[in-house]
Amino acid sequence: MAPSPGSGSIEALVDNNRLLRAALDVRIGDMRLWELVAATRREVLMVAAEYTGHYRDVTRPADVADWIARPIIMGGHQPELFHPGVWLKNSALDAYARQVGGTALNLVVDTDRCGRTSVPVPLGGPRAAHVEDVPFDAFNGEMAWEERPVIDPDCFASFGQRASDLLGPLVPRPILRRWWPLAVDRARESHRIGLGIAQARHMLEERLGLETLELPVSEMVRLPTVMVFMGWLLAHGRQLHDAYNAALATYRRERRVRGRGRPMPDLAVRHDASGEWIEVPWWMWSRDDPRRRRVFANTATTGVLALSDMDTLRIELPITADTSPSKWVDALSRMEEHSIRLRPRAIVTTLVSRLLVADVFVHGIGGAAYDSITDDIVCRLVGSDPPRHAVVSGTLRLPLEEVFPGFEAVNPAGELAAVKAMLRDIEFHPERHLLPQAAQSEEVRELIAAKLRWIDTHPTVTLAKRRCREIRGINERLAARLDVARRDVMARTTQLSDATKARAVLRARDYPWCFFPENALKTFLLLENEPDPA
């Protein structure tokens, strides 16, 4: 349960997390953790302010030391067209930071993969609805968001208009139509589709009054202090590998999860002529081939850490527990200079964020569900509990009551269940649906009486099968007299089934935030409203 703005509990969480971090007695290279934390917070804040300042106004405090000492409330998500429940986190970051007098920082997780370049747009009405995938760019294979340019500028530029036109019968004034040109402009300026979408959304947040900084993960992992921590993790790759798999095993056992691929696969071990290769939780790719691949580490050569995707990429780095952190930073920097990307997976990204930067990290439900694994990994690596995280989530559904009055009050799924129960009753108890006994024919009364006699007959071994056949036969003969009524009910079943599916389409919670009217979004984000623009 997330601490709500104004409740006072966010202050307690900040204080508790600072105590937990102070208890983490571990050396990272030649520094204590608290020294690395202070240096990392400084770098992250300065670079985040510089990055954000390229496209929106940023006010940097004059007293940098005080700025660094103040609480940092942090969250993050992929730079995609996410649903309003994800966007609610950004509003919460701002509210929490204001409450504790700190800084709100949102990570743009551009190291995650861009797996699709279309979004589902709902079409139709309460009786029949479906979704149509509308592309915002051409698809040319999966790659990380940080490498993904706009492939088809015309498709990207026209997306806002095309999607808004399709959505119009359901949501006449989506914010998408007015906002999308800003995304087009920012994508053209940043040369990256994900950053274009994220920066345009962040600029809208500025207009809505949110005071947050943003920083792409691809930029954060290039910071020297973060490279020191990455180097330390890689230097202890065996311990990290074992802790990761042990944490996954504990997660599966405690939650009774079956299958070794859930919630994510174990880190693997492979062998070749060089010896044993253990998988570590990073991704690797090159600028020439931007497909993300798993990373395996080999320490067969003294003083050298070999990293490979076990396919085309292999590099040797002077990263061991005995080499100096400056060599770790130099080695990782040279990888960047040679356009080879080494990027942390989600668990390592949040591990870095929670240990080195955030006083409170704010997750959605999905991230929080898996961050108990991160907690376990930290405990196994350093022997102490990590700082705690908060959870914020919400659901906003398309505002369809204006277009379809009474839509929210209708429950076709409930009606469908009742109709199916009636069909079953007609099959097994047709006598209940016939005319009153006084109006029934002699034949019908005799059939009902015979059925009652068979029901009252004890099902002995010799009579059981016959008893069943007789009752079933009588039910069929009686039900035949209800064919017209049954056909009407069946037709109603089809209508209600279509309406139930349509309702599920129209009430889905995962449509992009930009499909909603501005005032609906501001109300959801707990912001002040003004008259809705035409």
C-alpha positions in Angstrom: 0.0 0.0 0.0 1.5 3.3 -1.0 1.6 6.2 1.4 -0.9 8.7 0.2 0.0 12.4 -0.2 -0.7 14.3 3.0 -0.8 11.2 5.2 2.7 11.8 6.7 3.8 8.2 6.0 6.1 9.1 3.2 8.3 11.0 5.7 8.5 7.9 7.9 9.5 5.8 4.9 12.2 8.2 3.9 13.6 8.2 7.5 13.4 4.4 7.7 15.1 3.9 4.4 18.0 6.2 5.3 18.6 4.1 8.4 18.5 0.9 6.4 21.0 2.3 3.9 23.3 3.5 6.7 23.3 -0.1 8.0 24.6 -1.5 4.7 28.2 -2.0 5.8 29.8 -2.9 2.5 32.8 -1.6 0.5 32.4 -0.9 -3.2 36.0 -0.9 -4.5 37.9 1.6 -2.4 34.8 3.4 -1.0 32.2 2.7 1.6 28.7 2.5 0.3 27.6 5.7 1.8 30.5 7.6 0.1 29.5 6.1 -3.3 25.8 7.0 -2.6 26.7 10.7 -2.0 28.8 10.8 -5.1 26.1 9.0 -7.2 23.3 11.3 -6.0 25.3 14.3 -7.0 26.1 13.0 -10.5 22.5 11.8 -11.1 20.9 15.1 -10.0 23.3 17.2 -12.0 23.0 15.1 -15.2 19.2 14.8 -14.8 18.8 18.5 -14.5 21.0 19.0 -17.5 19.1 16.5 -19.6 15.7 17.8 -18.6 16.8 21.4 -19.2 17.3 20.7 -22.9 13.6 20.6 -23.5 11.8 22.2 -20.4 12.6 24.7 -17.7 14.5 23.5 -14.7 15.4 25.4 -11.6 18.6 24.2 -9.9 19.0 25.0 -6.2 21.9 27.3 -5.5 23.0 25.2 -2.6 24.1 21.9 -4.3 25.1 20.2 -1.1 21.7 20.9 0.4 20.0 19.7 -2.8 21.9 16.4 -2.7 21.1 15.9 1.0 17.3 16.4 0.5 15.2 13.3 -0.2 15.0 11.9 -3.7 11.7 10.2 -4.7 12.3 8.1 -7.7 10.3 6.0 -10.2 10.7 4.8 -13.7 9.0 3.2 -16.8 9.6 2.5 -20.4 9.2 5.4 -22.9 6.1 4.0 -24.4 2.4 5.1 -24.6 1.5 3.6 -21.2 -1.8 3.6 -19.5 -3.0 6.2 -16.9 -2.3 3.9 -14.0 1.4 4.1 -14.9 1.3 7.9 -15.3 -0.2 8.2 -11.8 3.2 7.3 -10.5 4.7 10.5 -11.9 2.0 12.5 -10.2 2.8 10.7 -7.0 6.5 11.3 -7.3 5.8 15.1 -7.5 3.4 15.0 -4.6 5.7 12.9 -2.4 8.7 15.1 -3.2 6.8 18.3 -2.3 5.7 16.7 0.9 9.2 15.9 2.1 10.9 19.0 0.5 12.9 16.8 -1.9 13.3 16.1 -5.6 11.2 13.9 -7.8 13.1 11.9 -10.5 11.7 9.7 -13.1 13.9 7.2 -15.0 13.1 6.7 -18.7 13.9 3.0 -19.1 15.1 3.3 -22.6 17.3 0.2 -22.2 14.2 -2.0 -22.4 13.1 -3.3 -25.7 10.7 -1.7 -28.2 8.8 -4.8 -29.1 5.9 -3.2 -31.0 5.2 0.0 -32.8 1.4 0.1 -32.7 -1.3 0.6 -30.1 -4.8 -0.9 -29.9 -7.7 1.6 -30.5 -11.2 0.5 -29.4 -14.0 0.7 -32.0 -17.7 0.0 -31.8 -20.3 0.2 -29.1 -21.8 -1.7 -26.2 -23.3 -4.4 -28.4 -20.2 -5.2 -30.4 -16.7 -3.7 -30.1 -13.2 -4.7 -31.1 -9.7 -3.1 -31.2 -7.7 -2.1 -34.2 -4.0 -1.9 -34.1 -2.9 1.5 -35.3 0.9 1.8 -36.1 2.8 4.9 -35.0 5.9 3.8 -36.9 7.0 1.0 -39.2 8.3 -2.1 -37.4 11.8 -3.3 -38.3 12.6 -5.8 -35.5 13.0 -5.6 -31.8 15.7 -3.4 -30.3 16.2 -1.2 -27.2 14.4 2.1 -27.2 17.7 3.9 -26.9 18.7 2.7 -30.4 15.2 3.1 -32.0 14.9 6.0 -34.5 11.7 6.9 -36.3 11.7 4.6 -39.4 8.6 6.0 -41.2 8.3 9.8 -40.5 5.0 10.1 -42.3 3.5 7.2 -40.3 4.8 8.8 -37.1 3.6 12.3 -37.9 0.1 11.1 -38.9 -0.5 8.8 -35.9 -2.2 11.4 -33.7 -4.7 12.3 -36.3 -5.4 8.7 -37.5 -5.8 7.3 -33.9 -7.9 10.3 -32.8 -10.3 9.9 -35.8 -10.8 6.2 -35.0 -11.3 7.0 -31.3 -13.6 10.0 -32.0 -17.0 8.2 -31.7 -16.0 6.9 -28.2 -13.8 9.8 -26.9 -14.6 13.0 -28.9 -11.8 15.1 -27.4 -8.7 12.9 -26.6 -5.7 14.8 -25.6 -3.8 12.9 -28.2 -4.9 15.1 -31.1 -3.4 18.2 -29.6 -0.4 16.6 -27.9 1.0 14.3 -30.6 2.6 17.1 -32.7 4.8 17.8 -29.7 5.9 14.2 -29.7 6.7 14.5 -33.4 8.8 17.6 -32.7 10.7 16.0 -29.8 11.4 12.8 -31.7 12.8 14.9 -34.6 15.0 16.8 -32.1 16.2 13.8 -30.0 16.5 11.4 -33.0 14.9 8.7 -30.9 11.3 7.7 -30.9 11.2 6.7 -27.3 12.8 9.9 -26.1 10.5 11.9 -28.3 7.4 10.4 -26.7 8.9 10.7 -23.1 10.0 14.3 -23.5 6.7 15.4 -25.0 4.8 13.7 -22.1 7.2 15.4 -19.6 6.6 18.8 -21.2 2.9 18.2 -20.8 3.5 17.4 -17.1 5.2 20.8 -16.8 2.1 22.5 -18.1 0.0 20.5 -15.6 2.2 21.7 -12.8 4.4 18.7 -12.0 8.0 19.5 -11.0 10.0 16.4 -11.8 13.4 15.6 -13.4 13.9 12.8 -15.9 16.9 10.8 -16.9 17.2 7.9 -19.4 18.7 4.8 -17.9 21.2 4.8 -20.9 22.5 8.1 -19.5 22.5 7.0 -15.9 24.6 3.9 -16.6 27.3 6.0 -18.2 27.9 8.0 -15.0 31.3 7.1 -13.5 29.9 6.4 -10.0 27.3 4.0 -11.5 30.0 2.3 -13.5 31.9 1.7 -10.3 28.9 -0.1 -8.9 28.4 -2.0 -12.1 32.0 -3.0 -12.1 31.7 -4.2 -8.5 28.7 -6.3 -9.4 30.5 -7.8 -12.4 33.6 -8.4 -10.3 31.3 -10.4 -8.0 29.5 -12.1 -10.9 29.5 -15.5 -9.4 27.9 -14.3 -6.1 25.4 -12.3 -8.1 24.5 -15.2 -10.3 24.0 -17.5 -7.3 22.0 -14.9 -5.4 19.8 -14.1 -8.4 18.9 -17.8 -8.9 18.5 -18.5 -5.2 16.1 -15.4 -4.9 14.1 -16.7 -7.8 13.8 -20.2 -6.2 12.6 -18.6 -2.9 10.1 -16.5 -4.8 8.7 -19.5 -6.7 8.5 -21.7 -3.5 6.8 -19.0 -1.3 4.2 -18.2 -4.0 3.9 -21.8 -5.3 4.8 -20.7 -8.8 5.3 -23.6 -11.2 7.7 -23.5 -14.1 11.3 -22.3 -14.0 10.6 -19.6 -16.5 8.3 -17.6 -14.2 8.5 -14.8 -13.2 11.7 -14.9 -15.3 14.2 -17.7 -16.2 17.1 -18.6 -14.0 20.5 -17.3 -15.1 22.1 -20.1 -17.1 25.5 -21.8 -17.2 27.2 -22.8 -20.4 30.5 -24.4 -21.3 32.9 -24.2 -24.3 36.6 -24.5 -24.9 37.2 -21.5 -22.7 35.6 -23.2 -19.7 32.5 -22.2 -17.8 30.4 -19.2 -18.6 27.9 -18.0 -16.1 25.0 -15.7 -17.2 24.8 -12.3 -15.5 21.8 -10.0 -15.5 22.7 -7.6 -18.2 22.0 -7.2 -21.9 24.6 -6.7 -24.6 24.4 -5.5 -28.2 26.3 -3.4 -30.7 25.3 -0.4 -32.7 25.7 -2.4 -35.9 23.5 -5.2 -34.5 21.1 -3.7 -31.9 19.3 -6.9 -31.0 19.5 -7.3 -27.2 21.3 -10.5 -26.2 22.0 -12.3 -22.9 25.4 -11.8 -21.3 27.7 -14.6 -20.0 30.9 -14.1 -18.0 34.1 -16.1 -17.8 36.9 -15.6 -15.4 39.3 -18.4 -16.6 42.1 -15.8 -17.3 43.6 -14.3 -14.2 42.8 -10.6 -13.8 40.4 -10.6 -16.8 36.6 -10.7 -17.0 35.4 -12.0 -20.4 31.9 -11.1 -21.4 30.1 -12.7 -24.3 26.7 -13.1 -25.9 27.9 -16.6 -26.9 27.4 -15.7 -30.5 29.1 -12.7 -32.1 30.3 -10.5 -29.3 33.1 -11.1 -26.9 35.1 -8.6 -24.9 37.8 -8.9 -22.2 37.8 -6.4 -19.4 40.2 -5.8 -16.4 37.4 -6.2 -13.9 38.0 -8.3 -10.9 37.6 -7.9 -7.2 41.3 -7.1 -7.0 41.6 -4.4 -9.7 40.9 -0.8 -8.9 37.6 0.9 -9.6 39.3 3.3 -11.9 40.1 0.4 -14.2 36.4 -0.7 -14.0 35.3 2.7 -15.2 37.9 2.9 -17.9 37.0 -0.5 -19.3 33.2 0.1 -19.3 33.8 3.6 -20.9 35.8 2.0 -23.7 32.9 -0.3 -24.4 30.7 2.7 -25.0 33.4 4.4 -27.2 33.4 1.3 -29.3 29.6 1.3 -29.6 29.1 -1.9 -27.5 26.3 -1.5 -25.1 26.2 -3.3 -21.7 22.9 -2.5 -20.1 21.4 -3.8 -16.8 18.2 -5.8 -16.7 15.2 -4.6 -14.8 16.2 -6.0 -11.4 19.7 -4.6 -11.6 18.3 -1.2 -12.7 16.1 -1.0 -9.7 18.8 -2.4 -7.4 21.1 0.5 -8.5 18.3 3.1 -8.1 17.3 1.9 -4.7 20.8 1.4 -3.2 22.6 4.4 -4.7 20.1 7.1 -5.4 16.5 7.0 -4.2 15.4 7.6 -0.6 12.1 6.1 -1.8 11.6 4.2 -5.1 8.0 4.2 -6.3 6.8 1.1 -8.2 3.7 0.1 -9.9 2.0 -3.2 -9.1 4.0 -5.1 -11.6 7.4 -3.8 -10.6 6.6 -4.2 -6.9 5.6 -7.8 -7.4 9.1 -8.7 -8.6 11.1 -6.4 -6.4 10.9 -8.8 -3.5 13.4 -10.7 -5.6 15.6 -7.6 -5.6 15.3 -7.4 -1.8 16.4 -11.0 -1.5 19.4 -10.5 -3.9 20.6 -7.5 -1.9 20.3 -9.5 1.4 22.3 -12.3 0.0 25.0 -10.0 -1.5 25.5 -7.6 1.5 23.8 -9.3 4.4 21.4 -6.5 5.2 17.9 -5.4 4.1 17.8 -2.8 1.3 15.7 0.4 1.5 11.9 -0.2 1.1 9.9 0.8 -1.9 6.4 2.3 -2.2 3.7 1.2 -4.6 1.3 3.4 -6.5 -1.3 2.3 -9.1 -4.7 3.2 -10.3 -7.3 2.4 -13.0 -8.9 4.9 -15.3 -11.4 3.7 -17.9 -12.5 5.4 -21.0 -15.3 8.0 -20.2 -18.1 6.3 -22.2 -21.1 7.4 -20.1 -21.4 10.6 -22.1 -21.5 8.6 -25.4 -23.6 5.6 -24.1 -25.7 6.8 -21.2 -26.3 4.0 -18.7 -23.3 2.0 -20.0 -21.7 1.7 -16.5 -24.9 0.4 -14.9 -25.4 -2.4 -17.4 -24.0 -5.8 -16.5 -24.2 -8.1 -19.5 -21.9 -10.7 -17.9 -24.4 -11.1 -15.0 -27.3 -11.3 -17.4 -25.4 -13.9 -19.5 -24.8 -16.1 -16.4 -28.5 -15.9 -15.6 -29.5 -16.8 -19.2 -27.1 -19.7 -19.3 -28.5 -21.0 -16.0 -32.0 -20.8 -17.6 -30.8 -22.8 -20.6 -29.4 -25.4 -18.2 -32.6 -25.5 -16.3 -34.6 -26.0 -19.5 -32.4 -29.0 -20.3 -32.7 -30.6 -16.9 -35.9 -29.2 -15.5 -38.1 -28.4 -18.5 -41.3 -28.9 -16.4 -40.6 -25.7 -14.5 -40.9 -23.7 -17.8 -44.1 -25.3 -19.1 -47.6 -24.0 -18.6 -49.2 -24.2 -15.2 -50.3 -27.8 -14.4 -54.0 -27.0 -14.9 -53.4 -25.9 -18.4 -51.1 -28.8 -19.4 -52.2 -31.6 -21.6 -52.8 -35.1 -20.2 -49.6 -36.3 -22.0 -47.5 -33.7 -20.3 -48.9 -34.4 -16.9 -48.2 -38.1 -17.4 -44.6 -37.4 -18.4 -44.0 -35.2 -15.4 -45.6 -37.8 -13.1 -43.3 -40.5 -14.6 -40.3 -38.4 -14.1 -41.1 -37.8 -10.4 -41.6 -41.6 -10.0 -38.2 -42.3 -11.5 -36.6 -39.6 -9.4 -38.1 -41.2 -6.3 -36.8 -44.6 -7.4 -33.7 -45.7 -5.5 -30.8 -46.1 -8.0 -29.9 -49.7 -7.4 -27.2 -51.4 -9.4 -29.7 -52.9 -11.7 -31.9 -49.8 -12.1 -29.3 -47.0 -12.1 -28.7 -46.9 -15.9 -32.3 -47.3 -16.8 -33.4 -44.6 -14.3 -30.9 -42.2 -15.9 -32.1 -43.0 -19.4 -35.7 -42.6 -18.5 -35.3 -39.3 -16.8 -33.1 -38.0 -19.7 -35.7 -39.2 -22.2 -38.6 -37.5 -20.4 -36.5 -34.3 -20.2 -35.9 -34.3 -23.9 -39.6 -34.9 -24.7 -40.7 -32.1 -22.4 -37.9 -29.7 -23.6 -39.1 -30.3 -27.2 -42.2 -28.4 -26.3 -40.0 -25.4 -25.3 -38.1 -25.2 -28.6 -39.4 -21.7 -29.4 -38.6 -20.4 -25.9 -35.2 -22.1 -26.0 -34.3 -20.5 -29.4 -35.2 -17.1 -28.0 -33.0 -17.7 -25.0 -30.2 -18.9 -27.2 -30.5 -15.7 -29.3 -30.3 -13.7 -26.1 -27.2 -15.6 -25.1 -25.5 -14.6 -28.3 -26.4 -11.0 -27.8 -25.3 -11.0 -24.2 -22.0 -12.8 -25.1 -21.2 -10.1 -27.7 -22.1 -7.4 -25.2 -19.9 -9.0 -22.6 -17.0 -9.1 -25.0 -17.7 -5.5 -26.1 -17.8 -4.3 -22.5 -14.4 -6.0 -21.8 -13.0 -4.2 -24.8 -14.4 -0.8 -23.9 -13.6 -1.0 -20.2 -10.0 -2.3 -20.6 -7.6 -0.4 -18.3 -4.5 -0.4 -20.6 -5.4 2.1 -23.3 -2.7 4.9 -23.5 -3.2 7.9 -21.3 -3.3 10.1 -24.3 -6.6 8.5 -25.4 -8.4 10.4 -22.6 -9.7 13.9 -22.3 -7.4 16.3 -20.5 -9.8 17.0 -17.6 -10.4 13.3 -17.0 -6.7 12.8 -16.7 -6.2 15.8 -14.4 -9.0 14.5 -12.1 -7.3 11.1 -12.1 -3.9 12.6 -11.3 -5.5 14.6 -8.5 -4.7 17.9 -10.2 -6.8 21.0 -10.5 -9.2 21.2 -13.4 -10.2 24.0 -15.8 -12.9 24.1 -18.4 -12.3 21.3 -21.0 -10.8 22.8 -24.2 -12.8 22.3 -27.4 
